[in-house]
């Protein structure tokens, strides 16, 4: 399965870019911590996981790679 990227780093090769899976998990953990303060940690985690799912689309991946 090819890599899918969330973010590029200017002047750096794709091997140094952030993968979507890593990005989504990081954001999900941050969102859980925030949402825990009002009793919605699990919902926050899900929102974090889903917030950038569109970046898996080929259009986005083509754009980020060119």
PDBQT receptor file of N, H, CA, C and O in Angstrom, charges set to zero:
ATOM      1  N   UNK A   1       0.852  -1.184   0.000  1.00  0.00    +0.000 N 
ATOM      2  CA  UNK A   1       0.000   0.000   0.000  1.00  0.00    +0.000 C 
ATOM      3  C   UNK A   1       0.897   1.246   0.000  1.00  0.00    +0.000 C 
ATOM      4  O   UNK A   1       1.827   1.335   0.801  1.00  0.00    +0.000 OA
ATOM      5  N   UNK A   2       0.629   2.191  -0.877  1.00  0.00    +0.000 N 
ATOM      6  H   UNK A   2      -0.127   2.119  -1.528  1.00  0.00    +0.000 HD
ATOM      7  CA  UNK A   2       1.460   3.402  -0.918  1.00  0.00    +0.000 C 
ATOM      8  C   UNK A   2       1.228   4.270   0.324  1.00  0.00    +0.000 C 
ATOM      9  O   UNK A   2       0.188   4.198   0.979  1.00  0.00    +0.000 OA
ATOM     10  N   UNK A   3       2.229   5.084   0.617  1.00  0.00    +0.000 N 
ATOM     11  H   UNK A   3       3.074   5.143   0.085  1.00  0.00    +0.000 HD
ATOM     12  CA  UNK A   3       2.088   6.020   1.740  1.00  0.00    +0.000 C 
ATOM     13  C   UNK A   3       1.119   7.131   1.374  1.00  0.00    +0.000 C 
ATOM     14  O   UNK A   3       1.028   7.544   0.218  1.00  0.00    +0.000 OA
ATOM     15  N   UNK A   4       0.407   7.599   2.369  1.00  0.00    +0.000 N 
ATOM     16  H   UNK A   4       0.480   7.264   3.308  1.00  0.00    +0.000 HD
ATOM     17  CA  UNK A   4      -0.484   8.750   2.207  1.00  0.00    +0.000 C 
ATOM     18  C   UNK A   4      -0.013   9.810   3.196  1.00  0.00    +0.000 C 
ATOM     19  O   UNK A   4       0.227   9.520   4.368  1.00  0.00    +0.000 OA
ATOM     20  N   UNK A   5       0.113  11.029   2.711  1.00  0.00    +0.000 N 
ATOM     21  H   UNK A   5      -0.082  11.264   1.759  1.00  0.00    +0.000 HD
ATOM     22  CA  UNK A   5       0.696  12.096   3.514  1.00  0.00    +0.000 C 
ATOM     23  C   UNK A   5      -0.348  13.112   3.955  1.00  0.00    +0.000 C 
ATOM     24  O   UNK A   5      -1.287  13.426   3.224  1.00  0.00    +0.000 OA
ATOM     25  N   UNK A   6      -0.158  13.617   5.168  1.00  0.00    +0.000 N 
ATOM     26  H   UNK A   6       0.605  13.362   5.762  1.00  0.00    +0.000 HD
ATOM     27  CA  UNK A   6      -1.025  14.666   5.699  1.00  0.00    +0.000 C 
ATOM     28  C   UNK A   6      -0.413  16.033   5.439  1.00  0.00    +0.000 C 
ATOM     29  O   UNK A   6      -1.112  16.990   5.109  1.00  0.00    +0.000 OA
ATOM     30  N   UNK A   7       0.902  16.110   5.593  1.00  0.00    +0.000 N 
ATOM     31  H   UNK A   7       1.471  15.332   5.861  1.00  0.00    +0.000 HD
ATOM     32  CA  UNK A   7       1.610  17.391   5.462  1.00  0.00    +0.000 C 
ATOM     33  C   UNK A   7       2.942  17.161   4.781  1.00  0.00    +0.000 C 
ATOM     34  O   UNK A   7       3.582  16.128   4.974  1.00  0.00    +0.000 OA
ATOM     35  N   UNK A   8       3.351  18.126   3.989  1.00  0.00    +0.000 N 
ATOM     36  H   UNK A   8       2.831  18.965   3.832  1.00  0.00    +0.000 HD
ATOM     37  CA  UNK A   8       4.679  18.091   3.387  1.00  0.00    +0.000 C 
ATOM     38  C   UNK A   8       5.585  19.026   4.181  1.00  0.00    +0.000 C 
ATOM     39  O   UNK A   8       5.119  19.825   4.994  1.00  0.00    +0.000 OA
ATOM     40  N   UNK A   9       6.864  18.913   3.936  1.00  0.00    +0.000 N 
ATOM     41  H   UNK A   9       7.243  18.264   3.277  1.00  0.00    +0.000 HD
ATOM     42  CA  UNK A   9       7.856  19.820   4.536  1.00  0.00    +0.000 C 
ATOM     43  C   UNK A   9       8.658  20.401   3.387  1.00  0.00    +0.000 C 
ATOM     44  O   UNK A   9       9.349  19.680   2.668  1.00  0.00    +0.000 OA
ATOM     45  N   UNK A  10       8.559  21.698   3.224  1.00  0.00    +0.000 N 
ATOM     46  H   UNK A  10       7.997  22.283   3.808  1.00  0.00    +0.000 HD
ATOM     47  CA  UNK A  10       9.228  22.365   2.107  1.00  0.00    +0.000 C 
ATOM     48  C   UNK A  10      10.712  22.022   2.079  1.00  0.00    +0.000 C 
ATOM     49  O   UNK A  10      11.412  22.122   3.087  1.00  0.00    +0.000 OA
ATOM     50  N   UNK A  11      11.170  21.615   0.904  1.00  0.00    +0.000 N 
ATOM     51  H   UNK A  11      10.601  21.534   0.085  1.00  0.00    +0.000 HD
ATOM     52  CA  UNK A  11      12.578  21.302   0.728  1.00  0.00    +0.000 C 
ATOM     53  C   UNK A  11      12.988  19.937   1.246  1.00  0.00    +0.000 C 
ATOM     54  O   UNK A  11      14.160  19.573   1.152  1.00  0.00    +0.000 OA
ATOM     55  N   UNK A  12      12.052  19.173   1.790  1.00  0.00    +0.000 N 
ATOM     56  H   UNK A  12      11.100  19.468   1.867  1.00  0.00    +0.000 HD
ATOM     57  CA  UNK A  12      12.360  17.847   2.337  1.00  0.00    +0.000 C 
ATOM     58  C   UNK A  12      11.708  16.775   1.466  1.00  0.00    +0.000 C 
ATOM     59  O   UNK A  12      10.652  17.014   0.879  1.00  0.00    +0.000 OA
ATOM     60  N   UNK A  13      12.321  15.606   1.379  1.00  0.00    +0.000 N 
ATOM     61  H   UNK A  13      13.179  15.412   1.856  1.00  0.00    +0.000 HD
ATOM     62  CA  UNK A  13      11.732  14.526   0.581  1.00  0.00    +0.000 C 
ATOM     63  C   UNK A  13      10.513  13.925   1.282  1.00  0.00    +0.000 C 
ATOM     64  O   UNK A  13      10.374  14.049   2.499  1.00  0.00    +0.000 OA
ATOM     65  N   UNK A  14       9.628  13.272   0.520  1.00  0.00    +0.000 N 
ATOM     66  H   UNK A  14       9.741  13.171  -0.469  1.00  0.00    +0.000 HD
ATOM     67  CA  UNK A  14       8.440  12.656   1.122  1.00  0.00    +0.000 C 
ATOM     68  C   UNK A  14       8.748  11.722   2.293  1.00  0.00    +0.000 C 
ATOM     69  O   UNK A  14       7.915  11.559   3.185  1.00  0.00    +0.000 OA
ATOM     70  N   UNK A  15       9.911  11.119   2.301  1.00  0.00    +0.000 N 
ATOM     71  H   UNK A  15      10.587  11.251   1.576  1.00  0.00    +0.000 HD
ATOM     72  CA  UNK A  15      10.259  10.216   3.410  1.00  0.00    +0.000 C 
ATOM     73  C   UNK A  15      10.307  10.944   4.751  1.00  0.00    +0.000 C 
ATOM     74  O   UNK A  15      10.299  10.298   5.799  1.00  0.00    +0.000 OA
ATOM     75  N   UNK A  16      10.358  12.270   4.736  1.00  0.00    +0.000 N 
ATOM     76  H   UNK A  16      10.364  12.795   3.884  1.00  0.00    +0.000 HD
ATOM     77  CA  UNK A  16      10.387  13.061   5.968  1.00  0.00    +0.000 C 
ATOM     78  C   UNK A  16       9.061  13.766   6.256  1.00  0.00    +0.000 C 
ATOM     79  O   UNK A  16       8.953  14.509   7.231  1.00  0.00    +0.000 OA
ATOM     80  N   UNK A  17       8.056  13.537   5.413  1.00  0.00    +0.000 N 
ATOM     81  H   UNK A  17       8.143  12.934   4.620  1.00  0.00    +0.000 HD
ATOM     82  CA  UNK A  17       6.750  14.162   5.602  1.00  0.00    +0.000 C 
ATOM     83  C   UNK A  17       5.935  13.383   6.627  1.00  0.00    +0.000 C 
ATOM     84  O   UNK A  17       6.252  12.240   6.956  1.00  0.00    +0.000 OA
ATOM     85  N   UNK A  18       4.887  14.019   7.122  1.00  0.00    +0.000 N 
ATOM     86  H   UNK A  18       4.629  14.948   6.855  1.00  0.00    +0.000 HD
ATOM     87  CA  UNK A  18       4.027  13.361   8.100  1.00  0.00    +0.000 C 
ATOM     88  C   UNK A  18       2.959  12.519   7.404  1.00  0.00    +0.000 C 
ATOM     89  O   UNK A  18       2.225  13.006   6.544  1.00  0.00    +0.000 OA
ATOM     90  N   UNK A  19       2.890  11.255   7.791  1.00  0.00    +0.000 N 
ATOM     91  H   UNK A  19       3.486  10.859   8.490  1.00  0.00    +0.000 HD
ATOM     92  CA  UNK A  19       1.868  10.361   7.254  1.00  0.00    +0.000 C 
ATOM     93  C   UNK A  19       0.509  10.692   7.865  1.00  0.00    +0.000 C 
ATOM     94  O   UNK A  19       0.426  11.152   9.004  1.00  0.00    +0.000 OA
ATOM     95  N   UNK A  20      -0.552  10.454   7.100  1.00  0.00    +0.000 N 
ATOM     96  H   UNK A  20      -0.485  10.080   6.175  1.00  0.00    +0.000 HD
ATOM     97  CA  UNK A  20      -1.904  10.757   7.587  1.00  0.00    +0.000 C 
ATOM     98  C   UNK A  20      -2.203   9.989   8.860  1.00  0.00    +0.000 C 
ATOM     99  O   UNK A  20      -2.723  10.564   9.817  1.00  0.00    +0.000 OA
ATOM    100  N   UNK A  21      -1.885   8.694   8.892  1.00  0.00    +0.000 N 
ATOM    101  H   UNK A  21      -1.463   8.227   8.115  1.00  0.00    +0.000 HD
ATOM    102  CA  UNK A  21      -2.206   7.882  10.076  1.00  0.00    +0.000 C 
ATOM    103  C   UNK A  21      -1.596   8.489  11.341  1.00  0.00    +0.000 C 
ATOM    104  O   UNK A  21      -2.270   8.594  12.366  1.00  0.00    +0.000 OA
ATOM    105  N   UNK A  22      -0.345   8.882  11.274  1.00  0.00    +0.000 N 
ATOM    106  H   UNK A  22       0.203   8.796  10.441  1.00  0.00    +0.000 HD
ATOM    107  CA  UNK A  22       0.326   9.496  12.428  1.00  0.00    +0.000 C 
ATOM    108  C   UNK A  22      -0.364  10.806  12.810  1.00  0.00    +0.000 C 
ATOM    109  O   UNK A  22      -0.629  11.061  13.985  1.00  0.00    +0.000 OA
ATOM    110  N   UNK A  23      -0.647  11.625  11.809  1.00  0.00    +0.000 N 
ATOM    111  H   UNK A  23      -0.431  11.418  10.855  1.00  0.00    +0.000 HD
ATOM    112  CA  UNK A  23      -1.288  12.916  12.046  1.00  0.00    +0.000 C 
ATOM    113  C   UNK A  23      -2.650  12.741  12.718  1.00  0.00    +0.000 C 
ATOM    114  O   UNK A  23      -2.956  13.414  13.702  1.00  0.00    +0.000 OA
ATOM    115  N   UNK A  24      -3.466  11.827  12.174  1.00  0.00    +0.000 N 
ATOM    116  H   UNK A  24      -3.218  11.280  11.375  1.00  0.00    +0.000 HD
ATOM    117  CA  UNK A  24      -4.810  11.628  12.725  1.00  0.00    +0.000 C 
ATOM    118  C   UNK A  24      -4.758  11.118  14.164  1.00  0.00    +0.000 C 
ATOM    119  O   UNK A  24      -5.553  11.547  15.001  1.00  0.00    +0.000 OA
ATOM    120  N   UNK A  25      -3.841  10.217  14.455  1.00  0.00    +0.000 N 
ATOM    121  H   UNK A  25      -3.195   9.868  13.776  1.00  0.00    +0.000 HD
ATOM    122  CA  UNK A  25      -3.722   9.700  15.833  1.00  0.00    +0.000 C 
ATOM    123  C   UNK A  25      -3.251  10.791  16.793  1.00  0.00    +0.000 C 
ATOM    124  O   UNK A  25      -3.739  10.878  17.920  1.00  0.00    +0.000 OA
ATOM    125  N   UNK A  26      -2.307  11.623  16.355  1.00  0.00    +0.000 N 
ATOM    126  H   UNK A  26      -1.911  11.553  15.440  1.00  0.00    +0.000 HD
ATOM    127  CA  UNK A  26      -1.838  12.724  17.213  1.00  0.00    +0.000 C 
ATOM    128  C   UNK A  26      -2.963  13.699  17.524  1.00  0.00    +0.000 C 
ATOM    129  O   UNK A  26      -3.151  14.094  18.675  1.00  0.00    +0.000 OA
ATOM    130  N   UNK A  27      -3.714  14.086  16.492  1.00  0.00    +0.000 N 
ATOM    131  H   UNK A  27      -3.561  13.765  15.557  1.00  0.00    +0.000 HD
ATOM    132  CA  UNK A  27      -4.820  15.024  16.688  1.00  0.00    +0.000 C 
ATOM    133  C   UNK A  27      -5.909  14.384  17.540  1.00  0.00    +0.000 C 
ATOM    134  O   UNK A  27      -6.500  15.052  18.390  1.00  0.00    +0.000 OA
ATOM    135  N   UNK A  28      -6.182  13.099  17.325  1.00  0.00    +0.000 N 
ATOM    136  H   UNK A  28      -5.702  12.556  16.635  1.00  0.00    +0.000 HD
ATOM    137  CA  UNK A  28      -7.198  12.404  18.106  1.00  0.00    +0.000 C 
ATOM    138  C   UNK A  28      -6.858  12.418  19.597  1.00  0.00    +0.000 C 
ATOM    139  O   UNK A  28      -7.741  12.630  20.428  1.00  0.00    +0.000 OA
ATOM    140  N   UNK A  29      -5.606  12.197  19.937  1.00  0.00    +0.000 N 
ATOM    141  H   UNK A  29      -4.889  12.024  19.261  1.00  0.00    +0.000 HD
ATOM    142  CA  UNK A  29      -5.196  12.219  21.351  1.00  0.00    +0.000 C 
ATOM    143  C   UNK A  29      -5.343  13.622  21.942  1.00  0.00    +0.000 C 
ATOM    144  O   UNK A  29      -5.796  13.773  23.077  1.00  0.00    +0.000 OA
ATOM    145  N   UNK A  30      -4.962  14.642  21.182  1.00  0.00    +0.000 N 
ATOM    146  H   UNK A  30      -4.593  14.519  20.260  1.00  0.00    +0.000 HD
ATOM    147  CA  UNK A  30      -5.116  16.014  21.670  1.00  0.00    +0.000 C 
ATOM    148  C   UNK A  30      -6.590  16.365  21.854  1.00  0.00    +0.000 C 
ATOM    149  O   UNK A  30      -6.967  16.995  22.842  1.00  0.00    +0.000 OA
ATOM    150  N   UNK A  31      -7.423  15.951  20.894  1.00  0.00    +0.000 N 
ATOM    151  H   UNK A  31      -7.118  15.439  20.091  1.00  0.00    +0.000 HD
ATOM    152  CA  UNK A  31      -8.855  16.234  20.980  1.00  0.00    +0.000 C 
ATOM    153  C   UNK A  31      -9.480  15.499  22.168  1.00  0.00    +0.000 C 
ATOM    154  O   UNK A  31     -10.354  16.043  22.842  1.00  0.00    +0.000 OA
ATOM    155  N   UNK A  32      -9.034  14.259  22.428  1.00  0.00    +0.000 N 
ATOM    156  H   UNK A  32      -8.324  13.816  21.881  1.00  0.00    +0.000 HD
ATOM    157  CA  UNK A  32      -9.539  13.514  23.586  1.00  0.00    +0.000 C 
ATOM    158  C   UNK A  32      -9.220  14.261  24.885  1.00  0.00    +0.000 C 
ATOM    159  O   UNK A  32     -10.086  14.410  25.747  1.00  0.00    +0.000 OA
ATOM    160  N   UNK A  33      -7.988  14.725  25.020  1.00  0.00    +0.000 N 
ATOM    161  H   UNK A  33      -7.285  14.604  24.319  1.00  0.00    +0.000 HD
ATOM    162  CA  UNK A  33      -7.591  15.453  26.230  1.00  0.00    +0.000 C 
ATOM    163  C   UNK A  33      -8.457  16.692  26.428  1.00  0.00    +0.000 C 
ATOM    164  O   UNK A  33      -8.903  16.971  27.541  1.00  0.00    +0.000 OA
ATOM    165  N   UNK A  34      -8.692  17.429  25.357  1.00  0.00    +0.000 N 
ATOM    166  H   UNK A  34      -8.330  17.203  24.453  1.00  0.00    +0.000 HD
ATOM    167  CA  UNK A  34      -9.529  18.624  25.449  1.00  0.00    +0.000 C 
ATOM    168  C   UNK A  34     -10.956  18.250  25.822  1.00  0.00    +0.000 C 
ATOM    169  O   UNK A  34     -11.536  18.845  26.730  1.00  0.00    +0.000 OA
ATOM    170  N   UNK A  35     -11.527  17.264  25.126  1.00  0.00    +0.000 N 
ATOM    171  H   UNK A  35     -11.055  16.780  24.389  1.00  0.00    +0.000 HD
ATOM    172  CA  UNK A  35     -12.930  16.890  25.332  1.00  0.00    +0.000 C 
ATOM    173  C   UNK A  35     -13.153  16.175  26.658  1.00  0.00    +0.000 C 
ATOM    174  O   UNK A  35     -14.274  16.158  27.167  1.00  0.00    +0.000 OA
ATOM    175  N   UNK A  36     -12.108  15.585  27.225  1.00  0.00    +0.000 N 
ATOM    176  H   UNK A  36     -11.197  15.598  26.812  1.00  0.00    +0.000 HD
ATOM    177  CA  UNK A  36     -12.240  14.953  28.550  1.00  0.00    +0.000 C 
ATOM    178  C   UNK A  36     -12.697  15.962  29.598  1.00  0.00    +0.000 C 
ATOM    179  O   UNK A  36     -13.381  15.603  30.556  1.00  0.00    +0.000 OA
ATOM    180  N   UNK A  37     -12.321  17.217  29.415  1.00  0.00    +0.000 N 
ATOM    181  H   UNK A  37     -11.766  17.509  28.636  1.00  0.00    +0.000 HD
ATOM    182  CA  UNK A  37     -12.664  18.241  30.408  1.00  0.00    +0.000 C 
ATOM    183  C   UNK A  37     -14.170  18.463  30.518  1.00  0.00    +0.000 C 
ATOM    184  O   UNK A  37     -14.641  19.011  31.515  1.00  0.00    +0.000 OA
ATOM    185  N   UNK A  38     -14.932  18.045  29.506  1.00  0.00    +0.000 N 
ATOM    186  H   UNK A  38     -14.549  17.600  28.696  1.00  0.00    +0.000 HD
ATOM    187  CA  UNK A  38     -16.391  18.163  29.604  1.00  0.00    +0.000 C 
ATOM    188  C   UNK A  38     -17.075  16.821  29.345  1.00  0.00    +0.000 C 
ATOM    189  O   UNK A  38     -18.221  16.770  28.899  1.00  0.00    +0.000 OA
ATOM    190  N   UNK A  39     -16.347  15.730  29.632  1.00  0.00    +0.000 N 
ATOM    191  H   UNK A  39     -15.416  15.772  29.994  1.00  0.00    +0.000 HD
ATOM    192  CA  UNK A  39     -16.937  14.405  29.606  1.00  0.00    +0.000 C 
ATOM    193  C   UNK A  39     -17.182  13.798  28.241  1.00  0.00    +0.000 C 
ATOM    194  O   UNK A  39     -18.013  12.900  28.103  1.00  0.00    +0.000 OA
ATOM    195  N   UNK A  40     -16.469  14.276  27.224  1.00  0.00    +0.000 N 
ATOM    196  H   UNK A  40     -15.795  15.006  27.336  1.00  0.00    +0.000 HD
ATOM    197  CA  UNK A  40     -16.697  13.765  25.876  1.00  0.00    +0.000 C 
ATOM    198  C   UNK A  40     -15.400  13.306  25.220  1.00  0.00    +0.000 C 
ATOM    199  O   UNK A  40     -15.207  13.492  24.018  1.00  0.00    +0.000 OA
ATOM    200  N   UNK A  41     -14.520  12.712  26.000  1.00  0.00    +0.000 N 
ATOM    201  H   UNK A  41     -14.676  12.561  26.976  1.00  0.00    +0.000 HD
ATOM    202  CA  UNK A  41     -13.218  12.307  25.485  1.00  0.00    +0.000 C 
ATOM    203  C   UNK A  41     -13.278  11.368  24.295  1.00  0.00    +0.000 C 
ATOM    204  O   UNK A  41     -12.533  11.538  23.330  1.00  0.00    +0.000 OA
ATOM    205  N   UNK A  42     -14.162  10.374  24.356  1.00  0.00    +0.000 N 
ATOM    206  H   UNK A  42     -14.767  10.235  25.140  1.00  0.00    +0.000 HD
ATOM    207  CA  UNK A  42     -14.268   9.428  23.234  1.00  0.00    +0.000 C 
ATOM    208  C   UNK A  42     -14.752  10.115  21.960  1.00  0.00    +0.000 C 
ATOM    209  O   UNK A  42     -14.272   9.814  20.867  1.00  0.00    +0.000 OA
ATOM    210  N   UNK A  43     -15.696  11.031  22.102  1.00  0.00    +0.000 N 
ATOM    211  H   UNK A  43     -16.086  11.275  22.990  1.00  0.00    +0.000 HD
ATOM    212  CA  UNK A  43     -16.180  11.778  20.941  1.00  0.00    +0.000 C 
ATOM    213  C   UNK A  43     -15.076  12.670  20.377  1.00  0.00    +0.000 C 
ATOM    214  O   UNK A  43     -14.934  12.807  19.162  1.00  0.00    +0.000 OA
ATOM    215  N   UNK A  44     -14.310  13.263  21.260  1.00  0.00    +0.000 N 
ATOM    216  H   UNK A  44     -14.426  13.152  22.247  1.00  0.00    +0.000 HD
ATOM    217  CA  UNK A  44     -13.188  14.081  20.811  1.00  0.00    +0.000 C 
ATOM    218  C   UNK A  44     -12.177  13.256  20.038  1.00  0.00    +0.000 C 
ATOM    219  O   UNK A  44     -11.650  13.698  19.017  1.00  0.00    +0.000 OA
ATOM    220  N   UNK A  45     -11.910  12.058  20.529  1.00  0.00    +0.000 N 
ATOM    221  H   UNK A  45     -12.338  11.698  21.359  1.00  0.00    +0.000 HD
ATOM    222  CA  UNK A  45     -10.969  11.171  19.848  1.00  0.00    +0.000 C 
ATOM    223  C   UNK A  45     -11.476  10.847  18.442  1.00  0.00    +0.000 C 
ATOM    224  O   UNK A  45     -10.720  10.927  17.474  1.00  0.00    +0.000 OA
ATOM    225  N   UNK A  46     -12.748  10.482  18.330  1.00  0.00    +0.000 N 
ATOM    226  H   UNK A  46     -13.363  10.417  19.117  1.00  0.00    +0.000 HD
ATOM    227  CA  UNK A  46     -13.318  10.175  17.013  1.00  0.00    +0.000 C 
ATOM    228  C   UNK A  46     -13.255  11.372  16.075  1.00  0.00    +0.000 C 
ATOM    229  O   UNK A  46     -12.919  11.230  14.899  1.00  0.00    +0.000 OA
ATOM    230  N   UNK A  47     -13.577  12.544  16.594  1.00  0.00    +0.000 N 
ATOM    231  H   UNK A  47     -13.850  12.659  17.550  1.00  0.00    +0.000 HD
ATOM    232  CA  UNK A  47     -13.522  13.750  15.762  1.00  0.00    +0.000 C 
ATOM    233  C   UNK A  47     -12.091  13.982  15.265  1.00  0.00    +0.000 C 
ATOM    234  O   UNK A  47     -11.880  14.356  14.111  1.00  0.00    +0.000 OA
ATOM    235  N   UNK A  48     -11.123  13.758  16.137  1.00  0.00    +0.000 N 
ATOM    236  H   UNK A  48     -11.294  13.455  17.074  1.00  0.00    +0.000 HD
ATOM    237  CA  UNK A  48      -9.726  13.911  15.736  1.00  0.00    +0.000 C 
ATOM    238  C   UNK A  48      -9.318  12.924  14.662  1.00  0.00    +0.000 C 
ATOM    239  O   UNK A  48      -8.588  13.273  13.734  1.00  0.00    +0.000 OA
ATOM    240  N   UNK A  49      -9.792  11.684  14.788  1.00  0.00    +0.000 N 
ATOM    241  H   UNK A  49     -10.385  11.401  15.541  1.00  0.00    +0.000 HD
ATOM    242  CA  UNK A  49      -9.468  10.675  13.781  1.00  0.00    +0.000 C 
ATOM    243  C   UNK A  49     -10.070  11.014  12.423  1.00  0.00    +0.000 C 
ATOM    244  O   UNK A  49      -9.462  10.741  11.388  1.00  0.00    +0.000 OA
ATOM    245  N   UNK A  50     -11.240  11.596  12.423  1.00  0.00    +0.000 N 
ATOM    246  H   UNK A  50     -11.734  11.817  13.264  1.00  0.00    +0.000 HD
ATOM    247  CA  UNK A  50     -11.970  11.828  11.181  1.00  0.00    +0.000 C 
ATOM    248  C   UNK A  50     -11.697  13.179  10.538  1.00  0.00    +0.000 C 
ATOM    249  O   UNK A  50     -12.089  13.394   9.391  1.00  0.00    +0.000 OA
ATOM    250  N   UNK A  51     -11.035  14.098  11.240  1.00  0.00    +0.000 N 
ATOM    251  H   UNK A  51     -10.717  13.924  12.172  1.00  0.00    +0.000 HD
ATOM    252  CA  UNK A  51     -10.994  15.483  10.772  1.00  0.00    +0.000 C 
ATOM    253  C   UNK A  51     -10.297  15.682   9.418  1.00  0.00    +0.000 C 
ATOM    254  O   UNK A  51     -10.606  16.653   8.726  1.00  0.00    +0.000 OA
ATOM    255  N   UNK A  52      -9.394  14.823   9.024  1.00  0.00    +0.000 N 
ATOM    256  H   UNK A  52      -9.143  14.035   9.586  1.00  0.00    +0.000 HD
ATOM    257  CA  UNK A  52      -8.673  14.988   7.756  1.00  0.00    +0.000 C 
ATOM    258  C   UNK A  52      -8.779  13.758   6.857  1.00  0.00    +0.000 C 
ATOM    259  O   UNK A  52      -7.888  13.523   6.041  1.00  0.00    +0.000 OA
ATOM    260  N   UNK A  53      -9.829  12.982   6.983  1.00  0.00    +0.000 N 
ATOM    261  H   UNK A  53     -10.553  13.173   7.646  1.00  0.00    +0.000 HD
ATOM    262  CA  UNK A  53      -9.952  11.769   6.170  1.00  0.00    +0.000 C 
ATOM    263  C   UNK A  53      -9.922  12.069   4.674  1.00  0.00    +0.000 C 
ATOM    264  O   UNK A  53      -9.485  11.234   3.882  1.00  0.00    +0.000 OA
ATOM    265  N   UNK A  54     -10.376  13.241   4.289  1.00  0.00    +0.000 N 
ATOM    266  H   UNK A  54     -10.730  13.920   4.932  1.00  0.00    +0.000 HD
ATOM    267  CA  UNK A  54     -10.374  13.613   2.876  1.00  0.00    +0.000 C 
ATOM    268  C   UNK A  54      -8.987  13.649   2.261  1.00  0.00    +0.000 C 
ATOM    269  O   UNK A  54      -8.846  13.603   1.039  1.00  0.00    +0.000 OA
ATOM    270  N   UNK A  55      -7.962  13.732   3.098  1.00  0.00    +0.000 N 
ATOM    271  H   UNK A  55      -8.076  13.769   4.091  1.00  0.00    +0.000 HD
ATOM    272  CA  UNK A  55      -6.594  13.759   2.575  1.00  0.00    +0.000 C 
ATOM    273  C   UNK A  55      -6.162  12.416   1.989  1.00  0.00    +0.000 C 
ATOM    274  O   UNK A  55      -5.117  12.326   1.345  1.00  0.00    +0.000 OA
ATOM    275  N   UNK A  56      -6.962  11.377   2.210  1.00  0.00    +0.000 N 
ATOM    276  H   UNK A  56      -7.811  11.450   2.733  1.00  0.00    +0.000 HD
ATOM    277  CA  UNK A  56      -6.675  10.087   1.568  1.00  0.00    +0.000 C 
ATOM    278  C   UNK A  56      -7.055  10.097   0.087  1.00  0.00    +0.000 C 
ATOM    279  O   UNK A  56      -6.637   9.210  -0.658  1.00  0.00    +0.000 OA
ATOM    280  N   UNK A  57      -7.834  11.076  -0.348  1.00  0.00    +0.000 N 
ATOM    281  H   UNK A  57      -8.174  11.796   0.257  1.00  0.00    +0.000 HD
ATOM    282  CA  UNK A  57      -8.258  11.140  -1.744  1.00  0.00    +0.000 C 
ATOM    283  C   UNK A  57      -7.063  11.340  -2.672  1.00  0.00    +0.000 C 
ATOM    284  O   UNK A  57      -6.109  12.046  -2.347  1.00  0.00    +0.000 OA
ATOM    285  N   UNK A  58      -7.146  10.701  -3.828  1.00  0.00    +0.000 N 
ATOM    286  H   UNK A  58      -7.921  10.127  -4.092  1.00  0.00    +0.000 HD
ATOM    287  CA  UNK A  58      -6.045  10.805  -4.792  1.00  0.00    +0.000 C 
ATOM    288  C   UNK A  58      -5.780  12.242  -5.218  1.00  0.00    +0.000 C 
ATOM    289  O   UNK A  58      -4.629  12.614  -5.447  1.00  0.00    +0.000 OA
ATOM    290  N   UNK A  59      -6.833  13.059  -5.329  1.00  0.00    +0.000 N 
ATOM    291  H   UNK A  59      -7.768  12.757  -5.143  1.00  0.00    +0.000 HD
ATOM    292  CA  UNK A  59      -6.636  14.463  -5.717  1.00  0.00    +0.000 C 
ATOM    293  C   UNK A  59      -5.716  15.184  -4.736  1.00  0.00    +0.000 C 
ATOM    294  O   UNK A  59      -4.817  15.918  -5.146  1.00  0.00    +0.000 OA
ATOM    295  N   UNK A  60      -5.942  14.974  -3.450  1.00  0.00    +0.000 N 
ATOM    296  H   UNK A  60      -6.673  14.378  -3.118  1.00  0.00    +0.000 HD
ATOM    297  CA  UNK A  60      -5.106  15.636  -2.454  1.00  0.00    +0.000 C 
ATOM    298  C   UNK A  60      -3.680  15.081  -2.520  1.00  0.00    +0.000 C 
ATOM    299  O   UNK A  60      -2.715  15.845  -2.506  1.00  0.00    +0.000 OA
ATOM    300  N   UNK A  61      -3.549  13.763  -2.592  1.00  0.00    +0.000 N 
ATOM    301  H   UNK A  61      -4.333  13.142  -2.604  1.00  0.00    +0.000 HD
ATOM    302  CA  UNK A  61      -2.221  13.170  -2.631  1.00  0.00    +0.000 C 
ATOM    303  C   UNK A  61      -1.457  13.615  -3.871  1.00  0.00    +0.000 C 
ATOM    304  O   UNK A  61      -0.258  13.881  -3.790  1.00  0.00    +0.000 OA
ATOM    305  N   UNK A  62      -2.120  13.699  -5.005  1.00  0.00    +0.000 N 
ATOM    306  H   UNK A  62      -3.095  13.483  -5.071  1.00  0.00    +0.000 HD
ATOM    307  CA  UNK A  62      -1.463  14.204  -6.219  1.00  0.00    +0.000 C 
ATOM    308  C   UNK A  62      -0.999  15.647  -6.024  1.00  0.00    +0.000 C 
ATOM    309  O   UNK A  62       0.102  16.015  -6.434  1.00  0.00    +0.000 OA
ATOM    310  N   UNK A  63      -1.848  16.457  -5.395  1.00  0.00    +0.000 N 
ATOM    311  H   UNK A  63      -2.742  16.158  -5.062  1.00  0.00    +0.000 HD
ATOM    312  CA  UNK A  63      -1.504  17.869  -5.172  1.00  0.00    +0.000 C 
ATOM    313  C   UNK A  63      -0.288  18.005  -4.253  1.00  0.00    +0.000 C 
ATOM    314  O   UNK A  63       0.621  18.785  -4.532  1.00  0.00    +0.000 OA
ATOM    315  N   UNK A  64      -0.277  17.257  -3.177  1.00  0.00    +0.000 N 
ATOM    316  H   UNK A  64      -1.017  16.622  -2.950  1.00  0.00    +0.000 HD
ATOM    317  CA  UNK A  64       0.797  17.396  -2.202  1.00  0.00    +0.000 C 
ATOM    318  C   UNK A  64       2.129  16.862  -2.764  1.00  0.00    +0.000 C 
ATOM    319  O   UNK A  64       3.204  17.314  -2.369  1.00  0.00    +0.000 OA
ATOM    320  N   UNK A  65       2.039  15.907  -3.678  1.00  0.00    +0.000 N 
ATOM    321  H   UNK A  65       1.166  15.539  -3.999  1.00  0.00    +0.000 HD
ATOM    322  CA  UNK A  65       3.247  15.298  -4.240  1.00  0.00    +0.000 C 
ATOM    323  C   UNK A  65       3.815  16.069  -5.429  1.00  0.00    +0.000 C 
ATOM    324  O   UNK A  65       4.930  15.793  -5.872  1.00  0.00    +0.000 OA
ATOM    325  N   UNK A  66       3.050  17.037  -5.950  1.00  0.00    +0.000 N 
ATOM    326  H   UNK A  66       2.145  17.261  -5.590  1.00  0.00    +0.000 HD
ATOM    327  CA  UNK A  66       3.568  17.783  -7.098  1.00  0.00    +0.000 C 
ATOM    328  C   UNK A  66       3.893  19.204  -6.743  1.00  0.00    +0.000 C 
ATOM    329  O   UNK A  66       4.339  19.967  -7.600  1.00  0.00    +0.000 OA
TER     330      UNK A  66
